[in-house]
Amino acid sequence: MNVCDICKEKFKEFPNSPRPIFDEGKCCNRCDDLIVTVARMIEAIDVKCGQTVTANIRQAIQMREGKRQVVAEYRKQQKRAKP
C-alpha cells in the first residue's frame, strides 16, 4: 500500500511521479490527473507561470498539512479532557 505525497491518502495502484510539485516521492492517479499533469502542461506552455503555479500548489499542500496537525492535536486534547 502506497501513500500519496500530495493528498496523503492510501492507494493501491502503481505510483506516479509527483514532479514538478515535489522532486521526490509518489502520488496517486487522482492527484496525477488533477494536479501534477495540469502543472506540467502549464509549465510546458510558460515556464515562469508554471513555476509560480507549482510553488502555490506546494504552499497550499503545506498549509493543509499544518491544519491537519492542529486538528489532530485538538482531538487528542479533547479525548484527554473527557472523564
N, C-alpha and C positions, 0 to 999 in steps of 0.2 A: 504494500500500500504506500502510495506517494502522498506528499502534502504539497499543495501549490504554494509557491513563494509570494504570489500576488493576493489570492483570496484566502489563503490559509486553510482551505478545505481539503479533505482527503479525496483521492481519486485513484481509480484502478487502471485507467488507460495508459498507453505509452506516454512518458513525459515529453513536453515541448521545451524549447529554449525560451526563456523569458527576455532575451536580448531584443531590443535595446532598453527595456525597463530596468532589468538587473543584468549585470555582467555574468553572474553565475547563478546556478540553481535550476529549478524546473517549474513548469506551470501546466495547468490542466488545459484540456481542449477548449473549454468555455472562455477562459482568460486569454488563451492564444487567439481565438477567433474575435473576441470583443475588444481586447486591449492591445495585445502585442502586434497583431497583424496591422491594425489601424495605425499604430505608432510607426511601424516600419514603412507603411505606404506614405504617411505624411513626411517622414524623414527622406524618403526617396524623391519626393517632389521638391521639398525645400529643406535642406539640412538644418539651417538655423531654426526654422519653425518647428521641425521635428525634435530638435534638442530641447526646445522650450516646452513642448508638449510632454516629452518624456520626463523632464525634470518636474513638471507639475503633477504628473501621474505618480512619480516616486514620492513626492511630498504628501499627496493625498493618501497613499498606502501607509506611510509612516504615521500620519495623523490618526487614521483609522485604527492602526495597531495600538497607538497610545491610548485611545478611547477604550479599546477592549481591555487593556490592562487596568485602567481606572475602574471600569465596571466590575471586573473580576475581583479587584481588591475590595470594593464596596460590598459586594456579595459575601465575601469572606468575613468582613466585619459584621455584617448583619447576622450571619449564622452564629458567630461567636457571642453576639449580644443577646440572642434568644435563650431564655432559661430552659 
